[in-house]
Amino acid sequence: MRVLVILMLLLVSAAGAITDADYSITKSKKSAAEISGMGYHGTHSARLSVYPGGSSKSVPITISPTRIDALDKLALWLHPASNRGSIELEVMLDGDGDGKSSSSDREDASILITLASWSDGRWLDTDGNSNGWREFDASESRLDIKSKDPQKSRKDVSWSEAQEILRGMDVVKVYIRLKGATKYEGVSCYVDYVRIAGEVISFEPLERNSIKRAKQSSVSPGSTITYTITYGNNLEVPADIVIREFYDQRTLFLEAYPPPDPGTINVWTIRGLRPGEHGQITVKVKTLRGSATAGIDGSVVGVGYASIYRKLSTEREAYYVTNSVRIDGGGLNRSASATTKVRSRSGFVFEFEEHGSGSYASSEEMDYSTTSIVFKSVSLANRSPVSLNLSMRTIDYNSTWGLSWSCENQKLRSYMQETYYGDFINLSSTGIMRSTRSTFESRGSVKGMADLRYLTGGSEVGTRLYGSFRLGSKGVVQKKSR
């Protein structure tokens, strides 16, 4: 006979959440664990069910390795939902440091605890009148230790005795297991407010959300980033929560919902938050675009040695902005952060260089903004030997004149470069770069060498000249119209 088993699995895991314990909620043909609308701590809980003919249903909870001898709390609240049944805890311990616990590993062990039983919907260890929600603490129960190591195996010991026997071992997982179904009758119950060491699980929809989350993983410069902050109350009494945002200096606060405390842009005080209640805050910030404008002009005339280099660029490299939050109150006292990449931005790059010795006259004008670069230059250079008389010595120069300029328009994928070397250079150049158009023009006379290169759309045009010559060049690169 073939048996078809349908398994539905919901894995819940999120780093930096209100609780970092991981648990799974599953359904199968014979059993189910699901989030219910009935809760002790908050408005929700986990409902465990085993259908007639089934054996058991477990909710596994994985925690960060915690020493058994330092585990000061392992408790949960239960509410019967059927006539009879029992809840069993199985605590899995790692003894060899591999982060796992296996029944076949001699170094590992497990603790089995029959935590609670009920019949006719009432708890068995009471006077018969107790029903409804009740807290059960593993430290108040008798238990069995199971291990391949006979020195560790024990039956009917107390929690404190087990802690001493298993001292140094790490608790890595806890199973909450429902049992008691028969061939003809199923069993079910509600589980809520599980406390394992410093972790609290309330099975609330928002408790597994990241405390701080960015909607966008990357944005363009000047764009908006939306953050979601999740908070909650992990205590059993109402609590005041204080939330503080810390904005990256390269962002500007835009708005938040709900709005922050009066007179602030980064503090929220939530008063009287009910046990198990969770909420969210949405914050919007804007990244800086990095806009700037400048006008530069100047001139120089004289005899001597010159070496000049200038660079203007509107290109922006990618960078990362990080916003963080601090939540205090409700048993949390935690920090979290979210990082978003601000993508690189293509732009314009202008470079200009001159050097040599002799007589020299130059004037230039440059206008710079994030959307364009415009430059105009006039240079007249005649090579001759010069001597610089310093206080301690004299330095002689007799350097060939060199002049070069280049324009890169990354938005149009165009590049222009002109380089000149010689004893005499008389040159007037103009270049304009904008998002949709680049223009350039050079005129003059040269005694020496000229190397002209223009690259656009993957095609390159180059010219090299030697001797004494006059030249005139002009070109236009523009964005193709659709």
C-alpha positions as CSV (number, residue, x, y, z in Angstrom):
1,M,0.0,0.0,0.0
2,R,1.3,3.4,-0.9
3,V,0.8,6.3,1.5
4,L,0.9,9.8,0.2
5,V,2.0,12.4,2.7
6,I,1.6,16.1,2.0
7,L,3.9,18.3,3.9
8,M,3.5,22.1,4.1
9,L,6.4,23.9,5.7
10,L,6.7,27.5,6.8
11,L,10.2,28.3,8.0
12,V,10.6,31.5,10.0
13,S,14.0,33.0,10.3
14,A,15.3,36.6,10.3
15,A,18.6,37.9,11.6
16,G,18.3,41.0,13.8
17,A,14.7,40.3,14.7
18,I,12.9,40.8,18.0
19,T,13.7,37.2,18.7
20,D,16.7,35.5,17.0
21,A,15.4,32.0,17.9
22,D,14.3,30.1,14.7
23,Y,11.2,28.0,14.7
24,S,9.3,26.1,12.0
25,I,5.5,25.8,11.6
26,T,4.5,22.8,9.5
27,K,1.4,20.8,8.4
28,S,1.2,17.2,7.2
29,K,-1.5,14.6,6.7
30,K,-1.6,13.5,10.3
31,S,-0.7,16.6,12.2
32,A,-0.4,20.4,12.1
33,A,1.2,23.4,13.7
34,E,-0.3,26.7,12.7
35,I,-0.5,30.3,14.0
36,S,-3.8,30.8,15.7
37,G,-5.8,33.9,16.6
38,M,-5.9,33.0,20.3
39,G,-3.1,34.1,22.6
40,Y,-1.9,34.5,26.1
41,H,0.9,36.9,25.4
42,G,-0.5,39.1,22.6
43,T,-3.2,38.1,20.2
44,H,-1.6,35.0,18.6
45,S,-0.2,31.6,19.6
46,A,0.8,28.3,18.0
47,R,-2.0,25.7,17.8
48,L,-0.6,22.1,17.7
49,S,-2.9,19.3,16.5
50,V,-2.5,15.6,16.0
51,Y,-5.3,14.0,14.0
52,P,-6.8,10.6,14.8
53,G,-4.3,7.8,14.1
54,G,-1.4,10.2,14.3
55,S,1.5,9.9,16.8
56,S,2.8,13.4,17.7
57,K,3.5,16.9,16.5
58,S,6.6,19.0,17.2
59,V,7.7,22.6,16.9
60,P,11.5,22.7,16.7
61,I,13.1,25.8,18.1
62,T,16.8,26.5,17.3
63,I,18.7,28.9,19.5
64,S,22.3,30.2,19.7
65,P,24.4,27.6,21.6
66,T,23.7,28.2,25.3
67,R,25.5,26.3,28.2
68,I,23.1,24.0,30.0
69,D,24.5,25.0,33.4
70,A,23.8,28.7,32.6
71,L,20.3,28.1,31.2
72,D,18.2,29.9,33.7
73,K,14.8,29.8,32.0
74,L,12.9,27.2,29.9
75,A,9.2,27.8,30.3
76,L,6.0,28.2,28.2
77,W,2.3,28.8,28.5
78,L,-0.2,26.2,27.5
79,H,-3.9,26.0,26.9
80,P,-5.7,22.7,26.3
81,A,-7.9,22.6,23.2
82,S,-9.1,19.0,23.3
83,N,-10.3,16.5,26.0
84,R,-6.9,14.9,26.7
85,G,-3.2,15.1,25.7
86,S,0.3,15.9,27.0
87,I,3.2,18.2,26.1
88,E,6.7,16.9,26.1
89,L,10.0,18.9,25.8
90,E,13.1,17.4,24.2
91,V,16.2,19.5,24.8
92,M,19.0,18.7,22.4
93,L,22.6,19.2,23.6
94,D,25.9,19.5,21.7
95,G,28.9,18.0,23.5
96,D,31.6,18.1,20.8
97,G,31.2,21.7,19.7
98,D,30.0,21.0,16.1
99,G,26.8,23.0,16.7
100,K,24.6,19.9,16.2
101,S,23.1,17.3,18.4
102,S,22.6,13.7,17.3
103,S,21.3,10.7,19.2
104,S,24.0,8.5,17.6
105,D,26.9,10.8,18.8
106,R,28.4,9.7,22.1
107,E,29.5,13.2,22.9
108,D,25.9,14.6,22.5
109,A,22.8,14.1,24.7
110,S,19.2,15.0,25.0
111,I,16.8,15.7,27.9
112,L,13.2,14.4,27.8
113,I,10.7,16.2,30.0
114,T,6.9,15.3,30.3
115,L,5.9,18.9,31.0
116,A,2.1,18.9,31.2
117,S,-0.9,16.6,30.8
118,W,-4.6,17.2,30.8
119,S,-7.8,15.3,30.6
120,D,-11.3,16.5,29.9
121,G,-9.7,19.9,29.2
122,R,-8.3,20.2,32.7
123,W,-4.7,19.9,34.1
124,L,-4.0,16.6,35.8
125,D,-1.7,17.9,38.5
126,T,-4.3,20.2,40.0
127,D,-7.5,19.7,42.1
128,G,-9.4,19.2,38.8
129,N,-10.8,22.7,38.6
130,S,-7.9,24.3,36.7
131,N,-8.2,24.9,33.0
132,G,-7.2,27.6,30.5
133,W,-3.8,29.2,30.2
134,R,-1.1,28.1,32.6
135,E,2.7,28.4,32.7
136,F,5.0,25.4,32.9
137,D,8.6,25.6,33.9
138,A,11.1,22.8,33.0
139,S,13.1,23.6,36.2
140,E,10.1,22.3,38.2
141,S,9.9,19.0,36.4
142,R,11.5,15.6,36.7
143,L,13.3,14.4,33.5
144,D,15.3,11.7,31.8
145,I,18.7,12.2,30.2
146,K,19.5,10.1,27.1
147,S,23.0,9.6,25.8
148,K,25.2,7.0,24.2
149,D,27.6,7.8,27.1
150,P,26.4,5.7,30.1
151,Q,28.0,8.2,32.5
152,K,25.5,10.8,31.3
153,S,22.3,8.7,31.0
154,R,19.9,9.2,33.9
155,K,16.2,8.7,34.7
156,D,14.0,10.7,37.0
157,V,16.4,13.5,37.9
158,S,15.7,17.2,38.6
159,W,16.6,20.1,36.3
160,S,19.5,21.2,38.6
161,E,20.9,17.7,38.7
162,A,20.8,17.5,34.9
163,Q,22.6,20.8,34.7
164,E,25.4,19.5,36.8
165,I,25.6,16.1,35.0
166,L,25.7,17.8,31.6
167,R,27.8,20.8,32.7
168,G,29.7,22.4,29.7
169,M,27.4,21.1,27.1
170,D,25.4,23.5,24.8
171,V,21.7,23.5,24.3
172,V,21.2,24.0,20.5
173,K,17.6,23.0,19.9
174,V,14.3,22.4,21.8
175,Y,11.4,20.4,20.6
176,I,7.9,21.2,21.9
177,R,6.0,18.0,21.2
178,L,2.2,17.3,21.5
179,K,1.2,13.6,22.1
180,G,-2.0,11.8,23.1
181,A,-4.0,11.1,20.0
182,T,-5.6,7.7,19.6
183,K,-6.9,5.8,16.6
184,Y,-10.3,7.5,16.9
185,E,-9.6,10.7,18.8
186,G,-7.2,13.6,18.0
187,V,-5.6,16.0,20.3
188,S,-4.7,19.7,20.2
189,C,-3.5,22.6,22.4
190,Y,-2.2,26.2,22.2
191,V,1.4,27.1,23.0
192,D,2.5,30.7,23.7
193,Y,5.2,32.8,25.3
194,V,8.1,30.4,25.1
195,R,11.1,31.6,27.1
196,I,14.4,29.9,26.5
197,A,17.3,31.7,28.2
198,G,17.0,35.3,26.9
199,E,14.9,34.5,23.9
200,V,11.1,35.0,23.9
201,I,8.7,33.5,21.2
202,S,5.1,34.7,21.1
203,F,4.2,33.4,17.6
204,E,3.1,37.0,16.7
205,P,3.2,37.8,12.9
206,L,5.7,40.7,13.3
207,E,8.1,39.2,15.8
208,R,10.3,37.5,13.1
209,N,10.6,40.7,11.1
210,S,14.0,42.4,11.1
211,I,14.1,45.2,13.6
212,K,15.5,47.4,10.9
213,R,14.9,46.8,7.2
214,A,15.6,48.8,4.0
215,K,13.1,48.5,1.2
216,Q,15.7,49.3,-1.4
217,S,19.0,47.3,-1.7
218,S,20.5,50.0,-3.9
219,V,19.4,53.5,-5.1
220,S,20.7,56.2,-7.4
221,P,22.2,59.4,-5.9
222,G,19.4,61.7,-4.8
223,S,16.9,58.9,-4.4
224,T,14.7,58.0,-1.5
225,I,15.3,55.0,0.9
226,T,12.4,53.6,2.9
227,Y,13.1,51.9,6.2
228,T,10.8,49.8,8.3
229,I,11.4,49.6,12.1
230,T,9.7,46.8,14.0
231,Y,9.2,46.9,17.8
232,G,7.4,44.9,20.4
233,N,6.8,44.2,24.0
234,N,8.3,40.9,25.2
235,L,7.3,41.5,28.9
236,E,4.1,40.2,30.6
237,V,3.1,43.7,31.6
238,P,2.5,46.9,29.6
239,A,5.7,48.7,28.8
240,D,7.0,52.0,27.4
241,I,9.2,51.7,24.3
242,V,11.7,54.3,23.2
243,I,13.0,54.1,19.6
244,R,16.0,56.2,18.4
245,E,17.1,56.4,14.8
246,F,20.6,57.3,13.8
247,Y,20.8,58.6,10.3
248,D,23.7,58.4,8.0
249,Q,25.3,61.8,7.5
250,R,24.9,61.4,3.7
251,T,21.1,61.2,4.0
252,L,18.4,63.8,4.8
253,F,15.3,62.9,6.8
254,L,12.1,63.4,4.7
255,E,9.1,61.9,6.7
256,A,8.0,59.1,9.0
257,Y,4.8,57.4,9.9
258,P,3.8,57.6,12.6
259,P,5.6,60.9,13.0
260,P,8.4,61.1,15.6
261,D,8.1,62.8,19.0
262,P,7.4,66.6,18.8
263,G,10.6,68.6,18.3
264,T,12.6,65.6,17.1
265,I,13.1,63.8,13.8
266,N,14.5,60.5,15.2
267,V,12.8,59.6,18.5
268,W,9.5,57.8,19.1
269,T,8.1,57.1,22.5
270,I,5.4,54.3,22.5
271,R,3.6,54.3,25.9
272,G,1.6,51.5,27.4
273,L,2.4,48.9,24.8
274,R,0.5,45.8,25.7
275,P,2.2,42.4,26.3
276,G,3.0,40.7,23.1
277,E,1.9,43.7,21.0
278,H,4.1,44.7,18.0
279,G,4.2,47.7,15.8
280,Q,6.1,49.3,12.9
281,I,7.4,52.7,11.9
282,T,8.1,53.7,8.3
283,V,10.9,56.2,7.8
284,K,12.0,57.9,4.5
285,V,15.3,59.5,3.9
286,K,16.9,60.9,0.8
287,T,20.5,60.4,-0.3
288,L,22.6,63.4,-1.3
289,R,22.8,64.1,-5.0
290,G,26.2,65.9,-4.6
291,S,25.4,69.0,-6.7
292,A,27.9,71.8,-7.1
293,T,28.7,74.7,-9.5
294,A,31.9,76.6,-10.0
295,G,33.3,79.2,-12.3
296,I,37.1,79.4,-12.7
297,D,39.2,81.7,-14.8
298,G,42.8,82.9,-14.7
299,S,45.9,83.9,-16.7
300,V,49.6,83.8,-16.5
301,V,52.5,85.5,-18.5
302,G,56.2,85.1,-17.9
303,V,59.5,83.3,-18.6
304,G,60.5,80.3,-16.6
305,Y,59.5,76.7,-16.0
306,A,55.8,75.7,-15.9
307,S,54.1,72.5,-14.8
308,I,50.3,72.6,-14.6
309,Y,47.7,69.9,-14.0
310,R,43.9,70.3,-13.5
311,K,41.1,67.8,-13.3
312,L,37.3,68.3,-13.0
313,S,34.9,65.4,-12.7
314,T,31.2,65.0,-12.1
315,E,31.6,61.2,-11.9
316,R,30.5,59.6,-8.6
317,E,31.7,56.3,-7.3
318,A,29.3,53.9,-5.6
319,Y,29.2,54.1,-1.8
320,Y,27.1,52.7,1.1
321,V,24.9,54.4,3.6
322,T,23.9,52.8,6.9
323,N,21.1,53.8,9.2
324,S,20.8,52.3,12.6
325,V,18.1,52.1,15.3
326,R,18.1,51.6,19.0
327,I,15.1,50.2,20.9
328,D,14.8,50.3,24.6
329,G,12.0,48.9,26.7
330,G,9.7,46.0,26.6
331,G,12.5,43.6,27.5
332,L,14.4,44.4,24.2
333,N,17.2,46.9,24.5
334,R,18.6,46.1,21.1
335,S,20.2,47.8,18.2
336,A,19.9,47.0,14.5
337,S,21.1,48.6,11.2
338,A,20.4,48.5,7.5
339,T,22.8,49.3,4.7
340,T,21.9,50.5,1.2
341,K,24.2,50.9,-1.8
342,V,24.2,54.2,-3.6
343,R,25.0,53.4,-7.1
344,S,27.8,55.0,-9.1
345,R,26.8,57.8,-11.4
346,S,28.3,58.4,-14.8
347,G,29.4,62.0,-15.6
348,F,32.1,64.1,-17.2
349,V,35.8,64.1,-16.7
350,F,38.1,66.9,-17.9
351,E,41.9,66.9,-17.5
352,F,44.3,69.6,-18.6
353,E,48.1,69.5,-18.4
354,E,51.0,71.8,-19.5
355,H,54.7,71.8,-18.8
356,G,58.0,73.2,-20.3
357,S,60.5,75.9,-20.0
358,G,60.8,79.3,-21.8
359,S,58.3,82.1,-22.4
360,Y,54.8,81.2,-21.6
361,A,51.4,82.9,-21.7
362,S,48.1,81.2,-20.9
363,S,44.5,82.1,-20.1
364,E,41.6,79.8,-19.3
365,E,37.9,79.8,-18.3
366,M,36.0,76.9,-16.9
367,D,32.4,76.5,-15.8
368,Y,31.6,73.4,-13.8
369,S,28.3,71.8,-12.6
370,T,26.9,68.3,-12.1
371,T,25.2,68.5,-15.5
372,S,28.0,70.1,-17.6
373,I,31.6,71.1,-18.0
374,V,32.7,74.0,-20.3
375,F,36.3,75.1,-20.8
376,K,38.1,77.5,-22.9
377,S,41.9,77.9,-23.0
378,V,44.5,79.9,-25.0
379,S,48.2,78.9,-24.7
380,L,51.3,80.4,-26.3
381,A,54.6,78.7,-25.4
382,N,58.1,79.1,-26.9
383,R,60.9,76.9,-25.7
384,S,64.1,78.4,-24.4
385,P,66.7,77.6,-21.7
386,V,66.0,79.2,-18.3
387,S,67.8,79.3,-15.0
388,L,66.2,79.4,-11.6
389,N,68.4,81.1,-9.0
390,L,67.6,79.6,-5.6
391,S,69.2,80.6,-2.3
392,M,71.6,77.6,-2.3
393,R,72.0,76.7,-6.0
394,T,70.9,77.4,-9.5
395,I,68.7,75.0,-11.5
396,D,68.8,75.0,-15.3
397,Y,65.9,73.9,-17.5
398,N,65.6,73.4,-21.2
399,S,62.4,71.4,-21.5
400,T,60.3,70.8,-24.6
401,W,56.8,72.2,-24.2
402,G,54.0,69.7,-23.7
403,L,50.3,70.4,-23.7
404,S,47.4,67.9,-23.4
405,W,43.7,68.0,-22.6
406,S,41.1,65.3,-22.5
407,C,37.3,65.1,-22.1
408,E,35.4,62.0,-21.2
409,N,31.6,62.0,-21.5
410,Q,30.6,58.8,-19.7
411,K,26.9,59.3,-20.5
412,L,27.6,59.3,-24.3
413,R,30.5,56.9,-24.1
414,S,32.8,59.4,-25.8
415,Y,36.4,60.3,-25.2
416,M,38.5,63.1,-26.8
417,Q,42.2,63.7,-26.2
418,E,44.7,66.1,-27.8
419,T,48.4,66.0,-27.0
420,Y,51.1,68.4,-28.3
421,Y,54.9,68.4,-27.9
422,G,57.3,70.9,-29.5
423,D,59.5,74.0,-29.3
424,F,56.5,76.3,-30.2
425,I,52.8,75.9,-29.4
426,N,50.1,78.5,-30.0
427,L,46.8,76.9,-29.4
428,S,43.2,77.9,-28.6
429,S,40.8,75.1,-27.5
430,T,37.2,74.9,-26.5
431,G,35.2,71.9,-25.1
432,I,31.6,71.5,-23.9
433,M,30.2,68.4,-22.3
434,R,26.6,67.8,-21.5
435,S,24.3,64.8,-21.0
436,T,23.2,64.7,-24.6
437,R,26.0,66.5,-26.5
438,S,29.7,67.0,-26.5
439,T,31.5,69.5,-28.8
440,F,35.2,70.4,-29.1
441,E,37.3,72.7,-31.2
442,S,41.0,73.4,-31.4
443,R,42.9,75.9,-33.6
444,G,46.5,77.1,-33.8
445,S,50.0,76.4,-34.9
446,V,52.6,73.9,-33.6
447,K,56.3,73.2,-34.2
448,G,56.8,69.7,-33.1
449,M,54.2,66.9,-32.8
450,A,50.4,66.6,-32.4
451,D,48.5,63.4,-31.4
452,L,44.7,63.7,-31.7
453,R,42.4,60.8,-30.7
454,Y,38.6,60.7,-30.6
455,L,36.6,57.7,-29.4
456,T,32.8,57.3,-29.5
457,G,30.4,54.4,-29.7
458,G,33.3,51.9,-29.8
459,S,34.9,53.6,-32.9
460,E,38.2,55.4,-32.7
461,V,39.7,58.1,-35.0
462,G,43.3,59.2,-34.6
463,T,45.7,61.6,-36.3
464,R,49.4,62.2,-35.6
465,L,51.3,65.2,-37.1
466,Y,55.0,66.1,-37.2
467,G,56.8,69.3,-38.2
468,S,55.6,72.9,-38.4
469,F,52.0,73.2,-39.2
470,R,48.7,75.0,-38.6
471,L,45.7,73.0,-37.6
472,G,42.0,73.3,-37.0
473,S,39.7,70.6,-35.6
474,K,36.1,70.5,-34.6
475,G,33.7,67.7,-33.7
476,V,30.3,67.0,-32.2
477,V,29.1,63.9,-30.4
478,Q,25.4,63.8,-29.5
479,K,22.8,61.3,-28.2
480,K,20.9,59.5,-30.8
481,S,17.3,60.4,-31.1
482,R,14.8,57.6,-30.9
